[in-house]
């Protein structure tokens, strides 16, 4: 039971961090006019979050 709670907390935290980094990527695109940097940040953070959640769910 305790492991399920920790897994749930890690997943919620990683999704929260994902939203924060997506916001920063949008800020890079809109304000700094750095499209390649913003797109790279968004895709890299989405990929890392998806891999992190699958690793948690498979263990």
C-alpha distances in whole Angstrom, upper triangle without the diagonal:
4,5,5,7,9,10,11,13,15,16,17,19,20,21,23,25,26,28,29,31,32,34,35,36,38,40,41,42,44,45,46,47,45,44,43,41,39,38,37,35,33,33,32,29,28,28,26,23,23,23,20,18,19,18,15,14,16,14
4,5,5,6,9,10,11,12,14,16,17,18,20,21,23,24,26,27,29,30,32,33,35,36,38,39,41,42,43,44,45,43,42,42,39,37,37,36,33,32,32,30,27,27,27,25,22,23,22,19,17,19,18,14,15,16,14
4,5,5,6,9,10,11,12,14,15,16,18,20,21,22,24,26,27,28,30,31,33,35,36,37,39,40,42,42,43,41,40,39,37,35,35,33,31,29,29,27,25,24,24,22,19,20,19,16,14,15,14,10,11,13,10
4,5,5,6,9,10,11,12,14,15,17,18,20,21,23,24,26,27,29,30,31,33,35,36,37,39,40,41,42,40,39,38,36,34,33,32,30,28,28,27,24,23,23,21,18,18,18,15,13,14,14,10,10,12,11
4,5,5,6,9,10,11,12,14,15,16,18,20,21,23,24,26,27,29,30,32,33,35,36,38,39,39,41,39,38,37,35,33,33,32,29,28,28,27,24,23,24,21,18,19,19,16,14,16,16,12,12,15,14
4,5,5,6,9,10,10,12,14,15,16,18,20,21,22,24,26,27,28,30,32,33,35,36,37,37,39,37,36,35,33,31,31,30,27,26,26,24,21,21,22,19,16,17,17,14,12,15,14,10,12,14,12
4,5,5,6,9,10,11,12,14,15,16,19,20,21,22,24,26,27,29,30,31,33,35,36,36,37,35,34,33,31,29,29,27,25,24,23,22,19,18,19,16,14,14,14,11,9,11,10,7,8,11,10
4,5,5,6,9,10,11,12,14,15,17,19,20,21,23,25,26,27,29,30,32,33,34,35,36,34,33,33,31,28,28,27,25,23,23,22,19,18,19,17,14,14,15,12,10,12,13,9,10,13,13
4,5,5,6,9,10,10,12,14,15,17,18,20,21,23,24,26,27,29,30,32,33,33,35,33,32,32,29,27,27,27,23,22,23,22,18,18,19,17,14,15,16,13,11,14,14,11,12,16,15
4,6,5,6,9,10,10,12,14,15,16,18,20,21,22,24,26,27,28,30,31,31,33,31,30,29,27,25,25,24,21,20,20,19,15,15,16,13,11,12,13,9,8,12,11,8,11,14,13
4,5,5,6,9,10,10,12,14,15,16,18,20,21,22,24,26,27,28,30,30,31,29,28,28,26,23,23,22,19,18,18,17,14,13,14,12,9,10,11,8,6,10,11,8,9,13,13
4,6,5,6,9,10,11,13,14,15,17,19,20,21,23,25,26,27,28,29,31,29,28,28,26,23,23,23,20,18,19,18,15,14,16,14,11,12,14,12,10,13,14,12,13,17,17
4,5,5,6,9,10,11,12,14,15,17,18,20,21,23,25,26,27,27,29,27,27,26,24,22,22,21,18,17,18,17,13,14,16,13,10,13,14,11,11,14,15,13,15,18,18
4,5,5,6,9,10,10,12,14,15,16,18,20,21,22,24,25,26,27,25,24,23,21,19,19,18,15,14,15,13,10,10,12,9,6,9,11,8,8,12,12,11,13,16,17
4,5,5,6,9,10,10,12,14,15,16,18,20,21,22,24,25,26,24,23,23,21,18,18,18,15,13,14,14,10,9,12,11,7,9,12,10,9,13,14,13,14,18,19
4,5,5,6,9,10,11,13,14,16,17,19,20,21,22,23,25,23,23,23,21,18,19,19,15,14,16,15,11,12,15,13,10,13,15,13,13,16,18,16,18,21,21
4,5,5,6,9,10,11,12,14,15,16,18,20,21,21,23,21,21,21,18,16,16,16,12,12,14,13,9,10,13,11,9,12,14,12,13,16,17,16,18,21,22
4,5,5,6,9,10,10,12,14,15,16,18,20,20,21,19,18,18,16,13,14,13,10,8,10,10,6,7,10,9,7,10,12,11,12,15,16,16,18,20,21
4,5,5,6,9,10,11,12,14,15,16,18,19,20,19,18,19,16,13,14,15,12,9,12,13,9,9,13,13,10,13,16,15,15,18,20,19,20,23,24
4,5,5,6,9,10,11,12,14,15,16,17,19,18,17,18,15,13,14,15,11,10,13,13,10,11,15,14,12,15,18,16,17,20,21,21,23,25,26
4,5,5,6,9,10,10,12,14,15,15,17,15,15,15,12,10,11,11,7,7,10,10,7,9,12,11,11,14,16,15,16,19,20,20,22,25,26
4,5,5,6,9,10,11,12,14,15,15,14,13,14,12,8,9,10,7,5,9,10,8,8,12,12,12,14,16,16,17,20,21,22,23,25,27
4,5,5,6,9,10,10,12,13,14,14,13,15,13,9,11,13,10,9,12,13,11,12,16,16,15,17,20,20,20,23,25,24,26,29,30
4,5,5,6,9,10,10,11,12,11,12,13,10,8,10,11,8,8,12,13,11,13,16,16,16,18,20,20,21,24,25,25,27,30,31
4,5,5,6,9,10,10,11,9,9,10,7,4,7,8,6,6,9,10,10,11,14,15,15,17,19,20,21,23,25,25,27,29,31
4,5,5,6,8,10,10,10,9,11,10,6,8,11,9,8,12,14,13,13,17,18,17,19,22,22,23,25,27,28,29,31,33
4,5,5,6,7,9,9,10,12,10,8,11,13,11,11,14,16,15,16,19,20,20,22,24,24,25,28,29,30,31,34,35
4,6,6,5,6,6,7,9,7,5,9,10,9,10,13,14,14,16,19,19,20,22,24,24,26,28,29,30,32,34,35
4,6,6,5,5,5,8,8,5,8,10,10,10,13,15,15,16,19,20,21,23,25,25,27,29,30,31,33,35,36
4,6,6,8,8,12,11,9,11,14,14,13,16,18,18,19,22,23,23,25,28,28,29,31,33,34,35,37,39
4,6,8,10,13,12,10,14,16,15,15,19,20,20,21,24,25,25,27,29,30,31,33,35,35,37,39,40
4,5,8,11,10,9,13,14,14,15,18,19,19,21,23,24,25,27,29,29,31,33,34,35,37,39,40
4,6,9,9,9,11,13,14,15,17,19,19,21,23,24,25,27,29,30,31,33,35,36,37,39,41
4,6,5,6,9,10,11,12,14,15,17,18,20,21,23,24,26,27,29,31,32,33,35,36,38
4,5,5,6,8,10,11,12,14,15,17,18,20,21,23,24,26,27,29,30,32,33,35,36
4,6,5,6,9,10,11,12,14,15,16,18,20,21,22,24,26,27,28,30,32,33,35
4,6,5,6,9,10,10,12,14,15,16,18,20,21,22,24,26,27,28,30,32,33
4,5,5,6,9,10,11,12,14,15,17,18,20,21,23,24,26,27,29,30,32
4,5,5,6,8,10,11,12,14,15,17,18,20,21,23,24,26,27,29,31
4,6,5,6,8,10,11,12,14,15,16,18,20,21,22,24,26,27,29
4,6,5,6,9,10,11,12,14,15,16,18,20,21,22,24,26,27
4,6,5,6,9,10,11,12,14,15,17,18,20,21,23,24,26
4,6,5,6,9,10,11,12,14,16,17,18,20,21,23,25
4,6,5,6,9,10,11,12,14,16,17,18,20,21,23
4,5,5,6,9,10,10,12,14,15,16,18,20,21
4,6,5,6,9,10,11,12,14,15,17,18,20
4,5,5,6,9,10,11,12,14,16,17,19
4,6,5,6,9,10,11,12,14,15,17
4,5,5,6,9,10,11,12,14,16
4,5,5,6,9,10,11,12,15
4,6,5,6,9,10,11,12
4,6,5,6,9,10,11
4,5,5,6,9,10
4,5,5,6,9
4,5,5,6
4,6,6
4,6
4
